[in-house]
Amino acid sequence: MEIFEARNISKSFGDRTLLKDISFKIKTGEKIGLVGWNGTGKTTLAKILLGQLEADSGTLSKFPPSLKIGYLPQMAGAGDVTGKNFAENGEILHTASELGLSRLQSWNEERKKGMSGGERLKLALAEIWAARPEFAILDEPTNHLDERGTDWLADTLAAFKGAALIISHDRYFLDRTANKIFELEDGKLSIYEGNYTAFYKKKAFHVRQQKQAYEKQQKDIKRVQQQITALKQWSDKAHREAGKGDNIKEFDGVRAKKIDKQIKSKQKRLESELSKHKVDKPKEDADIRFDFKTRQKRGQRILEVKDLTKTYGDRVLFRNSRFYVNDGEHIALSGPNGCGKTTLIRMLLGEEPVTSGEIWKSGSLRIAYLSQDMQGLPLEKTALQYIGTADRDDISKARMTLANLELGPEKISKPLAFLSMGERIKVKLAKMVLEAYDVLILDEPTNHLDLPSREQMEDTLSMFQGTLLVVSHDRYFIEKLCNKMLLFDDGRIQRVEAGKREGREKAAQQERNEELAVLETKIAEYIGKISLCAPGSTEYQEMDKELQKLMEQKRRLRQ
């Protein structure tokens, strides 16, 4: 059953057109992934569906008009929950518990105030599902969400009988949840059946076809224009000869007029063909590159933590934790929502007091911080004003860096308040790139970023020679970028000498080594016993059979 039908919807802001005559239908049971570059109008379309914005033109029908909609806004993880009472709503308590927020009814105002972005997001999801919506609009739902929360949301959407519009740059989450993809690009909407991987393959095929058709059309245009140029040369020559006035030249005048007609005919056919069947040049992904400034080389150890404890009232985030950070290490901070990752970052920055213990940092250490809520950005300033450079060469470099991030003159001339969250992150990244820092602390850096920017960030940050401390629930991003880990587990912070994937492989190898040691002891024991048995005896044969089994197990473990 259809619940929405949009016909020729358009929406502009000033001279910037986001949606151009887009049409679509949404049916019950569909799980639609809405994808596109930052700033292409995804959140704008969601707000039109919600009735929070009006389209400039076109019609939008909702069936029934009283359709119950649940909405998770893009910044749900930054919402204020103080003053709310959840004790009377058993559905919220039950869902929150499934998401890992236990005993919510007993939380005091101080505990609510200290909630992490991931915990706030989980609570927002619990409130949405407790209201039993018929249609859910989820704007970047996996931002801040840990693995448990992501699994819960994917399973819940799979069982959800209503429809959902999921705005996300998380390709793996879309693969698990979406059965249709809406793509917004240059104001146009393209619709693909299947999940994100199916969309990606079909899109790549269409782009190849479009590129081939575009190149063929350009060759045809060039060929016709060359013909027109040659005819014009013949026509000019014929007109010059005809102007000399004798009878022979009168023939040249007639021929010139015929050529002029041919030129007009070819020009008209070319214009007609382009007006009916013009092939646009496919949009190519920008080659996004970050050219980090050089920095001062430092000694090996730049940070050391001893017996660190952090509490909020009776709540202990972590206790008696010891770890260190060396210059140039790329370290992931890993743990579930609410374990204290962002709190530790704020303590390292001097923005949060230490309950007990000691934090030592190398002197004059230059640290840049990308917070998960992007607080502190001067929204009234433009990108160049925020970057704050006056030198002509530096301004040129800033413009080039911003352009490589798909932020052209139109966008960097506007106040930051008019940019999308993903675009604001890019501006913040540009400032970090253009200044020489020793340490980059990134708290959920891929939130709100489109996929090309996310992938280029992975590649570029992996080449950063300074120190990285990264909080992210994107395991693919972490596995590609980090080779060390600060693991938040059971109320302690433990340094692990490998990233997540390497850590799992190291643990598995350790188990294999231990099993091999046990097997080798057993094999030696059987060899000693079998040497005491008479060859061919029943006891000898039984022991030999067991020995062969042990040898086979050893062989498999060593493969």
N, C-alpha and C positions, 0 to 999 in steps of 0.2 A: 504494500500500500504506500502511495506517495504521501510524504509529509511536507515537502517543500517543492515548489516549482518557481524557478527564476527565469525571466525572459528579458534579454537585452539590458541587463543591469550595467550602469556606468557610474563611476564615482571619481571626482577630481578634487584636489586640494590646491587652490590657486591655479597655476599653469601646469601642475603636475597631475597627469591622468594615471590613476592606478588600475581602474577596471574599465574595459572598453566593450560594451555590448555583450556581456557574458551571459550564457544561458545554461541551465542544468536542472536536474531533478534529484531529489534525495528520497530514498525509499526505506521503509522499516526494515531493520536488520542489516543495513549497509554500514560498514565501518570504513570511512573514507579518510585517507591520508591526504592532507592539504600541504603541498610542498612548493618551494620556490626560493629564489634568492631573498636575502634580507631586504625589506623595504618594498616588496612587490605587491603588498596589499592583502596579505593573508589574514592578519588581525582585523583589518578594515572589513573584509568580507564577513568574518565571524560576527562583528558588531552590527552589520546590516541584517544578518539572520536573526540576531538577538533583538533587533528593534532599537538598538542604542544609537545607530546612525541611519540616516535616510539616503537612499540612492539618488543621484541627480536625475536619472531617467531609468525607465524600465519598470517591470512589475515583479513583485514577489508575493506568492501565495503560500499560506500555511494551512495545513490540514491536520486536525481541526484547528480553528483559530485559538483555542485554549490549550494547545500543545504544551506539555510541561517540559521545560528545557533546564538542564543543569549546565552551569558554565564554570570552567576553571580558567581564570585569567592567567596571563603570561607571568605575572609577578605574584602568584598565589603564595609562594614560599616566603614572601616578605610581609604578609598580612599580619595585622594585630589581633591577637586572640584574648588579650587581657580583658577581664570583665565578663567573659562568656561562661555560661554554666552548662556543662554537658551531662551532669549527673542524672537529669530527668529523661534523657533521650537514650534509651537502651540500644537502638539501632546504631547510633553514632559510636557508642562505647564498644559495641561488638565489632564493628568494622575497624575502628581505631586499634582495637586489640589485635585483630588479624594483621594489621600493618605494623605492629610492633610497639604501639603506644599503649602500654598496659596501665591499669589503675588510673585512667584519665580523670575519673570522678574525684580522686583524692588530691589532684594537683592544686597547689595554692597559686596565688598571683605571681609570686616570684618564680616558680617553676614554669608557668606559662610565658612569662616575660623572657626567660632564658631558653626558649625553644629554638632549635636550629631551623634553617630554611627547609631542610628535608622533613622535619617533624611538622612544621606548619603546612607544608604541602600535603602530607599524609592526612592531616586533620581536615583540610579543605576537601580532599577526595572523600573522606568519610562523611562529611556533611552533604556532599552532592549525592552520594549513593543512598544515604539514609532518606533523602527526599524522594526517591524512586522516580527519576526522570524518564521521559519517553524518548528524549533526544539529548545527547551530551555533546557539548563543544569543549574540547580540551586543548588549551593553547600551551604548547611545550610542556606536557605533563611529566616527562621524565627528568626535567631539570631539577637538580638537588636530590633526586630520588635514589635510594640505595637499591641493591639487588633484590632484597626482599620486597620492597615496595613496587619495583618494576615488574617482578613476577606476579604479584597480586593483581596489579592493574591489567596486565596482559590476560591473565586468566579470567578476570571479571568482565573484561570487554568481550572475550570469546563467548561467555555465557549470557551476555546482555542481549535481551530480545529487541531492544530499541535500536535506534540508529545513533551513530557517533561521527563527529567531524574532529579529526585529530591533526592539529597543526604541530609538526615535529620535523626536526632535522636528524632524528635518531633512526637511521636506516634499519638497524637490527630490531628495534621496537616496532617499526612499521611493518617489517616482514612478519612479525608474530601476530599483528592485530588487523592490518588493513586488507580489505578485499577489493578496494577500488582506490585509485589515486587521482586527485585533482591537482594539476600543475598550473600555477600562475606564472606567466612570463610575458613581459612587455605589455601588460594589460589584458592579455588574452588567456582564456582558460582552455586547457586540453585535458581530456578525460581518458584514463587508461584502466582497463580491468586487471585485477590481480593485486599482488602486494608490491612492495617497493622494488624488489629485485626484478620482478616481471616488468614493471614500469621502466626501470633503468635500461633493461635490454631493448625494449621496444623503442624507447626514446633514442638510444644510441643508433638503432637501425634507421629510424626516421631522419635523424640528423645526417647520417651518411647519405641517405637517399636525397635529402634536400641539398646537401653540398654538391652531389653529382649533378642534380638538376640545375642548380645555380651556376656551376661552372660551365655546363653545356649551354645554358642560355646566354652567359656572358660571351662565350665563343661565337654564338650565332649573332649576337648584337654587334660584336666587333667585325664579323664578316660583312654584315649588311652595311655598317657604317663605312667600312673600307670601300664597298661598292658605291655608296652614295658619294664618298669623297672623289672616287675616280670619275663618276658621272659629272660631278660639279666641275672637275678640271676640264673634261671634254666640253661641257656647256660653256665655260668661260672662254675657251679657245675658239669655239664656234661663234660666240657673240662677237669676239674681237675681229674674226675674219669677216663676218657679215657686215661689220661697221665700215669696211673699206669701200663698199658701194657698187661694185661691178656685178654682172649677172651671175657669175660663178659664186660670188659671196652670198647671193640671195638664197642659194641652196643651203649654205652654212647657217643662215638665219632660221630656215625651216627645221633643220636638224637640231639646232640649239633648243628650239621650242619643244621638240619631241623629247629631248633629253631632260628638259625641265619638268615635263609631265612625268617621266620615269622617276625622277628624283622625288617629286611630291608623292607619287604613288608608293614608292618604297618607304618613305618617311612615315606616311599615314599607316601602312601595314605594320610597321615596327611599333608605332605608338599604340595601335589597336591591340597588337599581341601583348604588349607590356601591361596595358590596362586590364586585360582579361586574364592573363596567365603569368603575371610577374612573379618570379621566385625570389623571396627575400634571402639575403645572405644569412646562413645559420649563425647564431650567437656563439662565439667561442669563449670558453672559460678563461677568465683572466689568469695570467701567470703571476700569482700573488707571492711576493718575496719580501722578506724582512731582512734588511741589511743592518745588523746590530753594530753599534759603535764599539770600538775597542775600549777595554777597561784596564785598570791597574791590576797587575798580577799580585796575588796575595799568598800568604803562607798556607800550609795544607789545611789546618783546622780553622774554621771561621765561626763555629757555633758549638757550644757545649752546654748540656743541661744536666743538672745533678739533683737527684731526690725531689723532683718536681711534683707538687700536688696542687690540684684545683678543686675546690668545693663551692657549691651554692647552698648555704644552709646545711641541711642534713644530706644533701645529694653530693656524692663524690663522682666527679667526671674521670679523674685519673689520680693515681697516688704513687709516690716514691719512684718516679720514672727517671731513667738515665739514658741519654743518647748523645751523639755528636753528629756534626755535619762537616764534611770536608769541602774545600773549594772545588768547584766544577762538577759536583755530584748532582744527578737528576733524581730526586726523591719523591715518591708518591706517599701521601698521607692517606691511609686506608682504614676504614671502619664503618660501622652502620651509622644511620642518622642519629644525631644526638649524643655521639660518643665524645665530642669535644674537639673536633678537628679545627673548626673555625675559631674556637676559644683559644686553642694553642697558638694559632697564627696571630691573634690579637695580643696574646702575651708576648710573643716574639717581637712584635712591633711596638710594645710598650703601651698598648691601648687597653690592656686588661691586667689587673693586679694579680700577683702570684700569691696563692694561699701559703705555700711554704716551698722551700727549695731555692735553687739558684739557676739563673740563665746568664751565660757569658757569651758576648759577641765580640768579634774582632773590631778594633777601633776604626772609625770613619767608614764603616761598611755602608755602601749605597744599596738601598732596598727599594724595589718597586712592587706595589701591591695591587692586584686586580681582584676586587671583592666580588662576591657572588651576587650582591644586590645592587652593585654599581653606585652606591651612595657616595656623595661628595663631588659628583660631576657638576660643574657650573652650567646648568641647563640654559642660562640666558646667553652664553657665549657661543660663538661659532667654533668649528674644529680648529682653525688656525689660531684663533684667540686663545683657546684652551692650551694648545701645544706651546704657545707663548714664545715664538721666535721672531726676531726682528731683522736678523742678517739676511741679505738677499739670497745668498747661496743656500742658507738653511731653510728659507721659505720655499725655495724651489725644490729642495729635497723633501720637505714636508708634503708639498703638493703631489710629488711623484709617489711617495709612500702611501698617501691617502688614495690616490688614483689606482694604485696596485691592489688596494682593498675595495675596489669598486665604489669609491667615494669621489665622484667627479666634482667639477666646479659648482654645479647646481646644489649639491648636498652640503658641501663644505662652506657654502655662503649662508646657510641657514643656522639658526640657533640649535643647539643639541636637543632641545625639547621637541623639535619637529622630526628628529630621527628615530628610527625603530631601535629596540633594545640591542639587536645584533649590530646595527650600525654604530651605536654608542660604544659597544665593546671594541669595535674596529678602531674607533678614534682613540680610545684608551691604549690599545695595543700600539698604535702608531706613535704615540708619545713615548711609550716604553722603549720602542725600537730606536727612536731618534736620540735618546739620552743613554749615557754609559752607566749601566748598573752592574753591581756585583752579584746581586741576588734578585730573582724574579719569584714572587709568591703569587700563585694563581689559584684562586678559589672557584672551582667549577668554570674554567675558562671557555669551555665549548658550549655553555648554555647560550641559546639564542643565535649561535653562528650557523650560517648555511653550510652545506657540505663542502663546497670547494674551499671555503675559508678554513673550515675545520681540518681538512686534509693537509692544506698548505701550512697551517699552524703546527701540525704534528711534524712535518718534514723540517720546518725552519727551526723550531725550538730544539729539535734533536741536535742541531748544529751550534746552539748557544754554548759558549765556552764557560760562562759563569755558572752559578748554582741555581737550580730550580727546586722549588718546593711546590708540589701540585696536589690539590684536592680535586678529585674527579671520580664520578661513578661510571664513567665511560671506560670500561675495562680495555677496550681496543686502543684507545688513546693512551692509557697508562702503559700498556704492554709495549707499545711502540716507542714511548718516550723515556720511561724511567727504568733504572737498573738497581735502585735501592728502594727501601720502603720503611716508613714509620708506621707500625701496625698497632692500632688501638684495639686491645683485646683484654677482657676481664679486668677492666679498671686500670690498666697499665699501658704505657707506650713503649714498644720494643722496636729496636732497629733490626731490620732484616736485610741481609747483604745481597738481595736480588729483588727484581720486580715480581709481579704476581705470577706470570707464566714461568719465569726462571725459578721462582720459589717453589712452585708446584713440581717442576721437573727435578729440582734439587732434593725435595722431600722424597719424591718417588725413587730417585737414585739411591738415596740413603737407605730406604726400605729394602731395595734390591741388594745393596751391599751387606746389610744385616742378615738378610735371608741367605745370601751366598755363604757368609761366614758360618751360619748354622749348618748348611748343607755340607760344606767342606769338612766340618767336625764329624758329622754323621758318616760321611764317605770314608774318612780316615778310620773311624771306629769299625765300620763294616769290613774294610780291607784287612784290618788287624785280626778280626774274628774269623774271616773266611780263610785266612792263611793257616789257621789251626784245624780246619776241617779237612776230612779226606775228600779228594776230588771225586765227583760223581755221586757222593752220598746225598741223601734227601736234605740234610741240613745245609750242605754246600749249595745245592740247587736253589733252595729257598732264599739263602743269603745272597746268592748271585743275582737272583731275580730282583730283590729289593735294591741291591747295589746299582743295577741297570736303571731302575726307576729314578734313583737319586741322581745319577749321572745325566739322565735326560732332563730332569728339572734344572740342573746346573747349566746345561747347554742352552735351555730356553731363556733363563735369566740373563745369560751373557749376550744374547742376540741384540 
